């Protein structure tokens, strides 16, 4: 079952794709659950893939340890991005 993905920093729900200032410095929002609903907080394998698309350097990835689903931010299906074809995966995005 797919659900809307929420992003948090220090337990607060925040918008994806923006750096959030915290008491410890700047933090990047992370999804709380994978698209299938499995909890990711403190469990996801976090990574990054390069993107040759104009105006960006890459995509942050969060891989679910239960189902292996990978969540990409920003999404792979944006008009200037060719990463969907390169990864061979059909992305799930919020």
Backbone atoms as SQL, in Angstrom:
CREATE TABLE atoms (id INTEGER PRIMARY KEY, chain TEXT, resi INTEGER, resn TEXT, atom TEXT, x REAL, y REAL, z REAL);
INSERT INTO atoms VALUES
  (1, 'A', 1, 'UNK', 'N', 0.846, -1.174, 0.000),
  (2, 'A', 1, 'UNK', 'CA', 0.000, 0.000, 0.000),
  (3, 'A', 1, 'UNK', 'C', 0.894, 1.242, 0.000),
  (4, 'A', 2, 'UNK', 'N', 0.717, 2.099, -0.957),
  (5, 'A', 2, 'UNK', 'CA', 1.486, 3.331, -1.027),
  (6, 'A', 2, 'UNK', 'C', 0.830, 4.397, -0.160),
  (7, 'A', 3, 'UNK', 'N', 1.648, 5.233, 0.447),
  (8, 'A', 3, 'UNK', 'CA', 1.130, 6.302, 1.284),
  (9, 'A', 3, 'UNK', 'C', 1.981, 7.537, 1.074),
  (10, 'A', 4, 'UNK', 'N', 1.452, 8.669, 1.455),
  (11, 'A', 4, 'UNK', 'CA', 2.197, 9.912, 1.336),
  (12, 'A', 4, 'UNK', 'C', 3.375, 9.866, 2.303),
  (13, 'A', 5, 'UNK', 'N', 4.541, 10.189, 1.821),
  (14, 'A', 5, 'UNK', 'CA', 5.745, 10.131, 2.632),
  (15, 'A', 5, 'UNK', 'C', 5.945, 11.456, 3.349),
  (16, 'A', 6, 'UNK', 'N', 6.207, 11.374, 4.657),
  (17, 'A', 6, 'UNK', 'CA', 6.487, 12.567, 5.446),
  (18, 'A', 6, 'UNK', 'C', 7.985, 12.613, 5.742),
  (19, 'A', 7, 'UNK', 'N', 8.489, 13.826, 5.906),
  (20, 'A', 7, 'UNK', 'CA', 9.907, 14.039, 6.189),
  (21, 'A', 7, 'UNK', 'C', 10.045, 14.696, 7.547),
  (22, 'A', 8, 'UNK', 'N', 11.085, 14.305, 8.297),
  (23, 'A', 8, 'UNK', 'CA', 11.294, 14.877, 9.614),
  (24, 'A', 8, 'UNK', 'C', 12.756, 15.269, 9.828),
  (25, 'A', 9, 'UNK', 'N', 12.931, 16.198, 10.744),
  (26, 'A', 9, 'UNK', 'CA', 14.231, 16.559, 11.301),
  (27, 'A', 9, 'UNK', 'C', 13.994, 16.725, 12.790),
  (28, 'A', 10, 'UNK', 'N', 14.760, 15.995, 13.604),
  (29, 'A', 10, 'UNK', 'CA', 14.602, 16.039, 15.060),
  (30, 'A', 10, 'UNK', 'C', 13.155, 15.843, 15.498),
  (31, 'A', 11, 'UNK', 'N', 12.434, 14.946, 14.830),
  (32, 'A', 11, 'UNK', 'CA', 11.061, 14.642, 15.193),
  (33, 'A', 11, 'UNK', 'C', 10.010, 15.616, 14.690),
  (34, 'A', 12, 'UNK', 'N', 10.427, 16.711, 14.042),
  (35, 'A', 12, 'UNK', 'CA', 9.474, 17.687, 13.496),
  (36, 'A', 12, 'UNK', 'C', 9.207, 17.373, 12.033),
  (37, 'A', 13, 'UNK', 'N', 7.958, 17.436, 11.597),
  (38, 'A', 13, 'UNK', 'CA', 7.616, 17.253, 10.189),
  (39, 'A', 13, 'UNK', 'C', 8.017, 18.518, 9.440),
  (40, 'A', 14, 'UNK', 'N', 8.771, 18.337, 8.357),
  (41, 'A', 14, 'UNK', 'CA', 9.309, 19.465, 7.592),
  (42, 'A', 14, 'UNK', 'C', 9.143, 19.190, 6.098),
  (43, 'A', 15, 'UNK', 'N', 9.248, 20.228, 5.258),
  (44, 'A', 15, 'UNK', 'CA', 9.151, 20.010, 3.815),
  (45, 'A', 15, 'UNK', 'C', 10.399, 19.301, 3.291),
  (46, 'A', 16, 'UNK', 'N', 10.251, 18.427, 2.293),
  (47, 'A', 16, 'UNK', 'CA', 11.424, 17.773, 1.714),
  (48, 'A', 16, 'UNK', 'C', 12.223, 18.754, 0.864),
  (49, 'A', 17, 'UNK', 'N', 13.497, 18.454, 0.685),
  (50, 'A', 17, 'UNK', 'CA', 14.313, 19.232, -0.234),
  (51, 'A', 17, 'UNK', 'C', 14.855, 20.540, 0.292),
  (52, 'A', 18, 'UNK', 'N', 14.649, 20.840, 1.564),
  (53, 'A', 18, 'UNK', 'CA', 15.164, 22.078, 2.147),
  (54, 'A', 18, 'UNK', 'C', 16.048, 21.733, 3.332),
  (55, 'A', 19, 'UNK', 'N', 17.153, 22.442, 3.500),
  (56, 'A', 19, 'UNK', 'CA', 17.961, 22.270, 4.694),
  (57, 'A', 19, 'UNK', 'C', 17.265, 22.972, 5.850),
  (58, 'A', 20, 'UNK', 'N', 17.299, 22.337, 7.015),
  (59, 'A', 20, 'UNK', 'CA', 16.615, 22.859, 8.196),
  (60, 'A', 20, 'UNK', 'C', 17.667, 23.197, 9.256),
  (61, 'A', 21, 'UNK', 'N', 17.580, 24.400, 9.793),
  (62, 'A', 21, 'UNK', 'CA', 18.514, 24.812, 10.843),
  (63, 'A', 21, 'UNK', 'C', 18.072, 24.203, 12.166),
  (64, 'A', 22, 'UNK', 'N', 19.019, 23.566, 12.851),
  (65, 'A', 22, 'UNK', 'CA', 18.752, 22.968, 14.159),
  (66, 'A', 22, 'UNK', 'C', 19.752, 23.529, 15.165),
  (67, 'A', 23, 'UNK', 'N', 19.621, 23.123, 16.421),
  (68, 'A', 23, 'UNK', 'CA', 20.555, 23.567, 17.458),
  (69, 'A', 23, 'UNK', 'C', 21.972, 23.067, 17.178),
  (70, 'A', 24, 'UNK', 'N', 22.100, 21.960, 16.440),
  (71, 'A', 24, 'UNK', 'CA', 23.412, 21.386, 16.129),
  (72, 'A', 24, 'UNK', 'C', 23.962, 21.846, 14.781),
  (73, 'A', 25, 'UNK', 'N', 23.219, 22.662, 14.041),
  (74, 'A', 25, 'UNK', 'CA', 23.643, 23.103, 12.709),
  (75, 'A', 25, 'UNK', 'C', 22.538, 22.866, 11.694),
  (76, 'A', 26, 'UNK', 'N', 22.925, 22.522, 10.480),
  (77, 'A', 26, 'UNK', 'CA', 21.955, 22.295, 9.406),
  (78, 'A', 26, 'UNK', 'C', 21.696, 20.809, 9.251),
  (79, 'A', 27, 'UNK', 'N', 20.449, 20.444, 8.930),
  (80, 'A', 27, 'UNK', 'CA', 20.069, 19.045, 8.759),
  (81, 'A', 27, 'UNK', 'C', 19.251, 18.882, 7.482),
  (82, 'A', 28, 'UNK', 'N', 19.402, 17.730, 6.887),
  (83, 'A', 28, 'UNK', 'CA', 18.645, 17.389, 5.683),
  (84, 'A', 28, 'UNK', 'C', 17.444, 16.532, 6.096),
  (85, 'A', 29, 'UNK', 'N', 16.230, 16.896, 5.677),
  (86, 'A', 29, 'UNK', 'CA', 15.056, 16.089, 6.032),
  (87, 'A', 29, 'UNK', 'C', 15.169, 14.658, 5.489),
  (88, 'A', 30, 'UNK', 'N', 14.646, 13.719, 6.249),
  (89, 'A', 30, 'UNK', 'CA', 14.652, 12.316, 5.851),
  (90, 'A', 30, 'UNK', 'C', 13.234, 11.769, 5.909),
  (91, 'A', 31, 'UNK', 'N', 12.887, 10.845, 4.990),
  (92, 'A', 31, 'UNK', 'CA', 11.546, 10.263, 5.039),
  (93, 'A', 31, 'UNK', 'C', 11.369, 9.394, 6.279),
  (94, 'A', 32, 'UNK', 'N', 10.160, 9.397, 6.828),
  (95, 'A', 32, 'UNK', 'CA', 9.876, 8.602, 8.023),
  (96, 'A', 32, 'UNK', 'C', 9.509, 7.159, 7.684),
  (97, 'A', 33, 'UNK', 'N', 8.953, 6.932, 6.479),
  (98, 'A', 33, 'UNK', 'CA', 8.514, 5.601, 6.055),
  (99, 'A', 33, 'UNK', 'C', 8.819, 5.409, 4.569),
  (100, 'A', 34, 'UNK', 'N', 8.973, 4.161, 4.156),
  (101, 'A', 34, 'UNK', 'CA', 9.121, 3.870, 2.729),
  (102, 'A', 34, 'UNK', 'C', 7.728, 3.928, 2.091),
  (103, 'A', 35, 'UNK', 'N', 7.636, 3.901, 0.757),
  (104, 'A', 35, 'UNK', 'CA', 6.319, 3.948, 0.114),
  (105, 'A', 35, 'UNK', 'C', 5.384, 2.798, 0.519),
  (106, 'A', 36, 'UNK', 'N', 5.953, 1.668, 0.979),
  (107, 'A', 36, 'UNK', 'CA', 5.120, 0.545, 1.418),
  (108, 'A', 36, 'UNK', 'C', 4.681, 0.669, 2.870),
  (109, 'A', 37, 'UNK', 'N', 5.176, 1.716, 3.578),
  (110, 'A', 37, 'UNK', 'CA', 4.750, 1.954, 4.942),
  (111, 'A', 37, 'UNK', 'C', 5.708, 1.476, 6.017),
  (112, 'A', 38, 'UNK', 'N', 6.838, 0.868, 5.643),
  (113, 'A', 38, 'UNK', 'CA', 7.807, 0.417, 6.644),
  (114, 'A', 38, 'UNK', 'C', 8.536, 1.621, 7.254),
  (115, 'A', 39, 'UNK', 'N', 8.762, 1.625, 8.566),
  (116, 'A', 39, 'UNK', 'CA', 9.463, 2.757, 9.196),
  (117, 'A', 39, 'UNK', 'C', 10.923, 2.816, 8.763),
  (118, 'A', 40, 'UNK', 'N', 11.409, 4.033, 8.472),
  (119, 'A', 40, 'UNK', 'CA', 12.787, 4.230, 8.037),
  (120, 'A', 40, 'UNK', 'C', 13.649, 4.951, 9.056),
  (121, 'A', 41, 'UNK', 'N', 13.058, 5.679, 9.977),
  (122, 'A', 41, 'UNK', 'CA', 13.818, 6.499, 10.914),
  (123, 'A', 41, 'UNK', 'C', 14.858, 5.654, 11.647),
  (124, 'A', 42, 'UNK', 'N', 16.126, 5.996, 11.440),
  (125, 'A', 42, 'UNK', 'CA', 17.223, 5.287, 12.070),
  (126, 'A', 42, 'UNK', 'C', 17.539, 3.929, 11.475),
  (127, 'A', 43, 'UNK', 'N', 16.853, 3.533, 10.402),
  (128, 'A', 43, 'UNK', 'CA', 17.031, 2.207, 9.828),
  (129, 'A', 43, 'UNK', 'C', 17.426, 2.227, 8.358),
  (130, 'A', 44, 'UNK', 'N', 17.125, 3.294, 7.649),
  (131, 'A', 44, 'UNK', 'CA', 17.347, 3.344, 6.201),
  (132, 'A', 44, 'UNK', 'C', 18.828, 3.405, 5.862),
  (133, 'A', 45, 'UNK', 'N', 19.181, 2.791, 4.748),
  (134, 'A', 45, 'UNK', 'CA', 20.513, 2.945, 4.190),
  (135, 'A', 45, 'UNK', 'C', 20.464, 4.210, 3.330),
  (136, 'A', 46, 'UNK', 'N', 21.206, 5.231, 3.739),
  (137, 'A', 46, 'UNK', 'CA', 21.160, 6.520, 3.058),
  (138, 'A', 46, 'UNK', 'C', 22.333, 6.600, 2.088),
  (139, 'A', 47, 'UNK', 'N', 22.037, 7.036, 0.860),
  (140, 'A', 47, 'UNK', 'CA', 23.078, 7.146, -0.149),
  (141, 'A', 47, 'UNK', 'C', 22.845, 8.323, -1.074),
  (142, 'A', 48, 'UNK', 'N', 23.587, 8.321, -2.158),
  (143, 'A', 48, 'UNK', 'CA', 23.519, 9.417, -3.123),
  (144, 'A', 48, 'UNK', 'C', 23.942, 8.871, -4.472),
  (145, 'A', 49, 'UNK', 'N', 23.235, 9.263, -5.554),
  (146, 'A', 49, 'UNK', 'CA', 23.661, 8.917, -6.908),
  (147, 'A', 49, 'UNK', 'C', 23.827, 10.211, -7.696),
  (148, 'A', 50, 'UNK', 'N', 24.851, 10.287, -8.553),
  (149, 'A', 50, 'UNK', 'CA', 25.051, 11.497, -9.347),
  (150, 'A', 50, 'UNK', 'C', 23.964, 11.645, -10.395),
  (151, 'A', 51, 'UNK', 'N', 23.714, 12.876, -10.809),
  (152, 'A', 51, 'UNK', 'CA', 22.715, 13.164, -11.836),
  (153, 'A', 51, 'UNK', 'C', 23.332, 14.107, -12.870),
  (154, 'A', 52, 'UNK', 'N', 23.336, 13.688, -14.126),
  (155, 'A', 52, 'UNK', 'CA', 23.873, 14.558, -15.168),
  (156, 'A', 52, 'UNK', 'C', 22.883, 15.635, -15.605),
  (157, 'A', 53, 'UNK', 'N', 21.686, 15.661, -15.032),
  (158, 'A', 53, 'UNK', 'CA', 20.660, 16.634, -15.416),
  (159, 'A', 53, 'UNK', 'C', 21.097, 18.066, -15.146),
  (160, 'A', 54, 'UNK', 'N', 20.601, 18.955, -15.952),
  (161, 'A', 54, 'UNK', 'CA', 20.958, 20.373, -15.824),
  (162, 'A', 54, 'UNK', 'C', 20.504, 20.924, -14.481),
  (163, 'A', 55, 'UNK', 'N', 21.400, 21.623, -13.805),
  (164, 'A', 55, 'UNK', 'CA', 21.036, 22.321, -12.583),
  (165, 'A', 55, 'UNK', 'C', 21.030, 21.496, -11.316),
  (166, 'A', 56, 'UNK', 'N', 21.540, 20.273, -11.350),
  (167, 'A', 56, 'UNK', 'CA', 21.583, 19.490, -10.108),
  (168, 'A', 56, 'UNK', 'C', 22.822, 18.607, -10.106),
  (169, 'A', 57, 'UNK', 'N', 23.199, 18.172, -8.923),
  (170, 'A', 57, 'UNK', 'CA', 24.381, 17.323, -8.804),
  (171, 'A', 57, 'UNK', 'C', 24.037, 15.865, -8.549),
  (172, 'A', 58, 'UNK', 'N', 22.886, 15.591, -7.922),
  (173, 'A', 58, 'UNK', 'CA', 22.547, 14.208, -7.649),
  (174, 'A', 58, 'UNK', 'C', 21.235, 14.048, -6.911),
  (175, 'A', 59, 'UNK', 'N', 20.991, 12.811, -6.503),
  (176, 'A', 59, 'UNK', 'CA', 19.760, 12.434, -5.798),
  (177, 'A', 59, 'UNK', 'C', 20.139, 11.764, -4.486),
  (178, 'A', 60, 'UNK', 'N', 19.506, 12.165, -3.392),
  (179, 'A', 60, 'UNK', 'CA', 19.651, 11.477, -2.116),
  (180, 'A', 60, 'UNK', 'C', 18.787, 10.229, -2.194),
  (181, 'A', 61, 'UNK', 'N', 19.290, 9.102, -1.687),
  (182, 'A', 61, 'UNK', 'CA', 18.532, 7.855, -1.695),
  (183, 'A', 61, 'UNK', 'C', 18.344, 7.360, -0.261),
  (184, 'A', 62, 'UNK', 'N', 17.180, 6.767, -0.013),
  (185, 'A', 62, 'UNK', 'CA', 16.878, 6.130, 1.267),
  (186, 'A', 62, 'UNK', 'C', 16.339, 4.743, 0.923),
  (187, 'A', 63, 'UNK', 'N', 17.082, 3.693, 1.300),
  (188, 'A', 63, 'UNK', 'CA', 16.679, 2.325, 0.979),
  (189, 'A', 63, 'UNK', 'C', 16.091, 1.641, 2.205),
  (190, 'A', 64, 'UNK', 'N', 14.906, 1.056, 2.030),
  (191, 'A', 64, 'UNK', 'CA', 14.215, 0.371, 3.119),
  (192, 'A', 64, 'UNK', 'C', 14.886, -0.979, 3.390),
  (193, 'A', 65, 'UNK', 'N', 15.258, -1.251, 4.650),
  (194, 'A', 65, 'UNK', 'CA', 15.893, -2.533, 4.963),
  (195, 'A', 65, 'UNK', 'C', 14.934, -3.717, 4.911),
  (196, 'A', 66, 'UNK', 'N', 13.622, -3.446, 4.960),
  (197, 'A', 66, 'UNK', 'CA', 12.645, -4.541, 4.927),
  (198, 'A', 66, 'UNK', 'C', 12.296, -4.987, 3.514),
  (199, 'A', 67, 'UNK', 'N', 11.994, -4.022, 2.626),
  (200, 'A', 67, 'UNK', 'CA', 11.526, -4.396, 1.288),
  (201, 'A', 67, 'UNK', 'C', 12.506, -4.022, 0.178),
  (202, 'A', 68, 'UNK', 'N', 13.553, -3.238, 0.498),
  (203, 'A', 68, 'UNK', 'CA', 14.538, -2.865, -0.510),
  (204, 'A', 68, 'UNK', 'C', 14.123, -1.718, -1.407),
  (205, 'A', 69, 'UNK', 'N', 12.939, -1.164, -1.168),
  (206, 'A', 69, 'UNK', 'CA', 12.470, -0.039, -1.975),
  (207, 'A', 69, 'UNK', 'C', 13.387, 1.156, -1.765),
  (208, 'A', 70, 'UNK', 'N', 13.733, 1.845, -2.850),
  (209, 'A', 70, 'UNK', 'CA', 14.587, 3.023, -2.759),
  (210, 'A', 70, 'UNK', 'C', 13.762, 4.260, -3.067),
  (211, 'A', 71, 'UNK', 'N', 13.850, 5.229, -2.168),
  (212, 'A', 71, 'UNK', 'CA', 13.159, 6.501, -2.338),
  (213, 'A', 71, 'UNK', 'C', 14.186, 7.531, -2.775),
  (214, 'A', 72, 'UNK', 'N', 13.914, 8.251, -3.855),
  (215, 'A', 72, 'UNK', 'CA', 14.838, 9.231, -4.415),
  (216, 'A', 72, 'UNK', 'C', 14.327, 10.648, -4.178),
  (217, 'A', 73, 'UNK', 'N', 15.247, 11.542, -3.812),
  (218, 'A', 73, 'UNK', 'CA', 14.903, 12.952, -3.621),
  (219, 'A', 73, 'UNK', 'C', 16.007, 13.796, -4.205),
  (220, 'A', 74, 'UNK', 'N', 15.815, 14.658, -5.184),
  (221, 'A', 74, 'UNK', 'CA', 14.544, 14.871, -5.875),
  (222, 'A', 74, 'UNK', 'C', 14.165, 13.653, -6.717),
  (223, 'A', 75, 'UNK', 'N', 12.892, 13.586, -7.107),
  (224, 'A', 75, 'UNK', 'CA', 12.401, 12.443, -7.877),
  (225, 'A', 75, 'UNK', 'C', 13.176, 12.232, -9.173),
  (226, 'A', 76, 'UNK', 'N', 13.231, 10.977, -9.634),
  (227, 'A', 76, 'UNK', 'CA', 13.945, 10.642, -10.869),
  (228, 'A', 76, 'UNK', 'C', 13.161, 10.977, -12.123),
  (229, 'A', 77, 'UNK', 'N', 11.887, 11.252, -12.008),
  (230, 'A', 77, 'UNK', 'CA', 11.053, 11.438, -13.189),
  (231, 'A', 77, 'UNK', 'C', 10.841, 12.895, -13.581),
  (232, 'A', 78, 'UNK', 'N', 11.716, 13.783, -13.127),
  (233, 'A', 78, 'UNK', 'CA', 11.598, 15.185, -13.511),
  (234, 'A', 78, 'UNK', 'C', 12.076, 15.351, -14.957),
  (235, 'A', 79, 'UNK', 'N', 11.592, 16.378, -15.660),
  (236, 'A', 79, 'UNK', 'CA', 11.865, 16.534, -17.095),
  (237, 'A', 79, 'UNK', 'C', 13.343, 16.538, -17.501),
  (238, 'A', 80, 'UNK', 'N', 14.229, 17.146, -16.714),
  (239, 'A', 80, 'UNK', 'CA', 15.630, 17.234, -17.102),
  (240, 'A', 80, 'UNK', 'C', 16.491, 16.098, -16.566),
  (241, 'A', 81, 'UNK', 'N', 15.868, 15.104, -15.985),
  (242, 'A', 81, 'UNK', 'CA', 16.604, 14.010, -15.347),
  (243, 'A', 81, 'UNK', 'C', 16.521, 12.735, -16.179),
  (244, 'A', 82, 'UNK', 'N', 17.692, 12.128, -16.428),
  (245, 'A', 82, 'UNK', 'CA', 17.773, 10.889, -17.189),
  (246, 'A', 82, 'UNK', 'C', 18.096, 9.704, -16.276),
  (247, 'A', 83, 'UNK', 'N', 18.040, 9.908, -14.975),
  (248, 'A', 83, 'UNK', 'CA', 18.466, 8.887, -14.021),
  (249, 'A', 83, 'UNK', 'C', 17.541, 7.676, -13.976),
  (250, 'A', 84, 'UNK', 'N', 16.267, 7.855, -14.259),
  (251, 'A', 84, 'UNK', 'CA', 15.346, 6.714, -14.241),
  (252, 'A', 84, 'UNK', 'C', 15.814, 5.651, -15.232),
  (253, 'A', 85, 'UNK', 'N', 16.217, 6.074, -16.410),
  (254, 'A', 85, 'UNK', 'CA', 16.708, 5.138, -17.420),
  (255, 'A', 85, 'UNK', 'C', 18.043, 4.533, -16.982),
  (256, 'A', 86, 'UNK', 'N', 18.931, 5.354, -16.400),
  (257, 'A', 86, 'UNK', 'CA', 20.258, 4.879, -16.004),
  (258, 'A', 86, 'UNK', 'C', 20.196, 3.884, -14.849),
  (259, 'A', 87, 'UNK', 'N', 19.290, 4.071, -13.901),
  (260, 'A', 87, 'UNK', 'CA', 19.219, 3.177, -12.748),
  (261, 'A', 87, 'UNK', 'C', 18.460, 1.894, -13.061),
  (262, 'A', 88, 'UNK', 'N', 17.626, 1.915, -14.094),
  (263, 'A', 88, 'UNK', 'CA', 16.836, 0.744, -14.420),
  (264, 'A', 88, 'UNK', 'C', 15.718, 0.497, -13.442),
  (265, 'A', 89, 'UNK', 'N', 15.419, 1.476, -12.602),
  (266, 'A', 89, 'UNK', 'CA', 14.362, 1.332, -11.591),
  (267, 'A', 89, 'UNK', 'C', 13.230, 2.295, -11.893),
  (268, 'A', 90, 'UNK', 'N', 12.040, 1.845, -11.616),
  (269, 'A', 90, 'UNK', 'CA', 10.890, 2.739, -11.675),
  (270, 'A', 90, 'UNK', 'C', 10.776, 3.364, -10.299),
  (271, 'A', 91, 'UNK', 'N', 11.044, 4.670, -10.192),
  (272, 'A', 91, 'UNK', 'CA', 11.090, 5.276, -8.868),
  (273, 'A', 91, 'UNK', 'C', 9.721, 5.454, -8.247),
  (274, 'A', 92, 'UNK', 'N', 9.706, 5.425, -6.933),
  (275, 'A', 92, 'UNK', 'CA', 8.521, 5.805, -6.176),
  (276, 'A', 92, 'UNK', 'C', 8.861, 7.087, -5.477),
  (277, 'A', 93, 'UNK', 'N', 8.053, 8.100, -5.665),
  (278, 'A', 93, 'UNK', 'CA', 8.304, 9.390, -5.036),
  (279, 'A', 93, 'UNK', 'C', 7.016, 9.856, -4.379),
  (280, 'A', 94, 'UNK', 'N', 7.146, 10.811, -3.478),
  (281, 'A', 94, 'UNK', 'CA', 5.954, 11.294, -2.778),
  (282, 'A', 94, 'UNK', 'C', 5.189, 12.280, -3.614);
